[in-house]
Amino acid sequence: MTAQIVCIKWGTKYPALYVNRLYGMCARNMDRPFRFVCFTDDAEGIRPEVDCLPLPPLDANVLPSPGQWGKSRLWAAELGDLEGPFLFVDLDCVVIGPLGDFFDRGSPQDVILARDPAKPLHRIGQTSVYRAPVGKLASIRAAFLADPLGTQRRFRYEQRYVTRMAPGGVRFWPRDWVVHYRRRCRRTFPLNYALPPKPPKDARIVIFAGHLNPPQAIEGRYRAGGPATPREHLAATFDRGRRYVSPRRHLLAYMAPAPWIEEAWRE
């Protein structure tokens, strides 16, 4: 069976180049035939190797929140012409290692998530990279649509909802397969000012969160528009107008440019 990789793009936050680069990274790291599908409301500029399918309806009012509840579109009983398991990858991920094992692990009926790096001692999933069979999450989509605002208030993040409510429970990828760039790749202070970030040896996919995306990792910025050089970053520690966290957190936050992200994040 042809492996299926899925991403979703709506609105204007991520331009087509994110889809194109994600496809390129996946193609370089797949060991088997695969189909790459992007569900989107705007296919302009997306490379022809990508199968662009219409964005499924959300069918719910959602609150502004850190959770990406728009991804609940992919929980539907039917998902375009897809059948069986698919691997979902967020647009801002960077693929740096082989992907074949993501399709071989466990049963085709399993829902497999990354672990939430913010709560390593809790059994909470992270939906930046997950695998599920089409329709497996249809029941929790129905429950969400029955009370979308109440569900959001209770769970806040859609990944908590999937973790707690997925039929049959969830499994997790090995810890080092999917790594959070800021939490797992950044050097500890003071080495973060002298050495570039470094991924774990077995890392396959690097995920990003918040204001930090691959372009900032390449430039060595903690967030878009933030200070770029070590000197600029240190100077901003004492300037409340240029930092957005406490002085201590700002001091620890610096990350040098990551050439390996630049090498991987391309078409």
Buried (B, 14 or more C-beta within 10 A) or exposed (E): EEBBBBBBBBEEEBBBBBBBBBBBBBBBBBEEEBBBBBBBEBBEEBBEEBBBBEBBEBEBEBEEEEBBBBBBBBBBEEBBEBEEBBBBBBBBBBBBBEBBEBBEBBEEEBBBBBBBBEEEEEEBBBBBBBBBBBBBBBBBBEEBBEEBEEBBEEBBBBBBBBBBBBEEEBBBBEBBBBBBBBEBBBBEEEEBBEEBBBBEEEBBBBBBBEEBBBBBBBBBBBEEEBBBBBEBBBEBBEEEEBBBEEEEEBBBBBBBBBEBBBEBBEE
